[in-house]
Amino acid sequence: MTSYATSTARADMSELRRLKTLLPPELQSWVTIEVTTAVNPSLITSEEIGRDEVEIQIDMPKWDQLAIDQRNLLFWHEVARIQADTIPKDGWEMAALAIGLGGAVGELWVQDGLLLVLALGLSGVAGFRLYQKNNSERSLKEATEADEKAISLATRFGYTLPNAYKSLGSALKTLIDQTPKKRLRAKYESRLTALKKSAAKAKSKMKSPVEEYQ
């Protein structure tokens, strides 16, 4: 008799293989898809694991609760982020900030003006990059642009434009309903609002209606 763990592992591998087929051909050689092993992970996220390799990581228990079309559009959102090069890079900024601040304190002690300026400059650059990474307005702009690109990718893989909007809108509504953290839920709500506006613009350019989400 096949154990529950074995059948689950097979189902996970089958889903990973299915998602691999949804990658645009130009990404298939350097983007991999794996089940996340993180504690309390995001539903889906990406990270660089090498100079020329990106890994998409998926929380399968949460993923399995979504409909296939919802999964597809959320997957293409992540693909769009990779294409736009907006996934998180190696976190050198925190290390640089710590080195810069530590160096500044040390140079104050020895009173070396040039090294103090260099240390403060390093801290300033690292601090600015951290601000950019955590800027909510920029983060939302990147997310909504990735949603637009996900719609485009969906049509490339055979979805009609109305169905692409419907599937992504449904996925975002589900994430809103399932997300207890206010900050993350607000981000999903903002993305859904932007998607409604985009759907309305698309509807005005088409003879067939693009469904809006209530």
N, C-alpha and C positions, 0 to 999 in steps of 0.2 A: 504494500500500500504506500502510495506517495505521501510523504509527510506534508504538513501545512507549510513549513519553512521552505521545503523544496519547491512546492507548487508556487509559492509567493515569489521565490527567486526566479523561477522560470517566467512568471508573468512580468516581473520587472525587466528581465533581459529582453523579452519580446517587445515591451514598450520602448525600451532604449533603441532597439533595432528599428522600430517603426519611426521614431523621432529622427533617427539618422537619415531616413529617406526624405525627411522634410527639410533637410539642409540644402541650400542652394549648392550646385556642383562646385562652385569656386571656393566653398568653405569646407567641403568634406574631407580634404586631406589634412587640415590642421585644427579642426574643431572636434573635440570628443565630448561624449555625453555619458555621465556617470550618476549613480545613486549617491546622494550626499551621505557623509558619515559624521557631519557636524552635529553638535548638541543644539537643540532648539533652532534648526535652520530655517532659512527662507524657503518659500515654495520652490522657487527656481532662481538661480543666480549663476554668474559666470566669473571666472578669474583666470588670469594668465598663469600657466604652470611651466612655461618655458619661453624662450625668446620668440619662437614661432608657433606656439601652441596655446590654445584656449580651451578650457574645460567648462562645459555647462553642467551644473550640479542640480539635482532634483530631489525634493523630499517626496518619496513615493507614496507614503500613507496619505498625505494631503493631496497629492497629484491624482491618485486613484478616485478621489471623491468628485472630480470634475468630469464633465462630459467631454467626449473626444474633440468636438469642435472648439470648446473652451480651451482645452489643452493646446490644441494646434495654434490658436491665435496668441496665447501667452508664450508659447515656445517661439513663435516668429517675432514677438516683441523682443525676446532675449537675443535672437539672431540679429535683429535690427540694431541693437545696442552694440553688438560685436562689430557689425559692419561700419557703424558710425564711430567706433573706437571710443566709446564712453563707459566701458566697463572699468572697475577699479584697477589701478596699477599697483605695483609693489609699494608698500607703505613706507617709503624712505623718509617721508616728511617728519614723522614723529621722532625718528632717530636723529635726523638733522637738527630738529628743534631742540632736542635734549643736549646734543653736542654743542650747538651754538650758545644756548643759555649757560651751559656749564663752562664753556670757554670764556664767556663774557664775565662770569663771576671770578674766574681764575685770573683774567687779565686785569680786572679791577684791583685784585690783590697785589699783582706785580707791577701794575701801572704801566703796561705796554699799550700805548694808544693805538698803534696800527693793528695789532692783533685783536684789540677790543672792537675796533670798527669791523674787522673781518668776521668776528664771531657774531656781532649784532646783525651784520648783513645776512649771514647764513640763517640766523633765527628769523629774520624778516621774510626771506624767501620761503622758508619752510612754513611759517605761519600763514602767509598769503595763500600758498597751495592748499593748506588744510582748510582755510576759509572757503576757497573755491569748491573743494570737494563736498563740503557740508552746507553749501549755500542752497537753501530749499527752493528758491526761485529757479536757479540754474538746473537743479535736479529735476524739477517738474517739467521744465522746458525739454530736457533730454528725454524724459519719459514719454511726453506727448508726441514728440517727434518720432520716437521708436514705435508708438502706437500707429502713427500714420504709415510708417514703413511696413509694419506688420500687416496692415490692410492691403498694401501693395503686394507684399509677398504672398498673401492668401490668394489674391486674384491670379498671381503667377502660377500657383499650384491648383488652379481650377475652381476656386470659389467665385461666386458672383459678388459684386460689390455690396449689394444689400445684405447677403448672408455673412460676408466678412465683418461688416459693422455689427450685425446682430450677434454673432458669436463672441466678438471681443467685448461688446457691451454686456452681454450675459455673464461673461467671465469676470468682468470687473464688479458687477453687482454681487456675484457670489462671493468674491473676495471681501467686499465691503461687509457683507452679512457675517462672514466668518472671522473677521479680524477684530480682536478685542482692543488692540493698542490704538489709541486715538490718533496719534501722529501718522501712523501707517495707514489707518483707515481714511484719514483726511486726504492723503496722497492719492489713494484709489478713487475717492470721490471727485477730486480735482481732475484726474485723468478721465473719468466718466463724463464730467461736464464738458471737457474739451472735445471728447469723442462725439457727444451729441451735437456740438456746434459744427464739427467736421462733417457729420452725417447730414446735417441740414444743408450745408453748402453743396455736398455731393448730390443731394436730392434735387436741388435747384438746377443742377446741370444735366440731370437725367430725365428721361421720360418715365421710366419705371421708378416708383418710390423707394427711398432708402428709409427703412424703419427707424424711428426714434425710440428712445427708451424712457419709460416713465419710472 
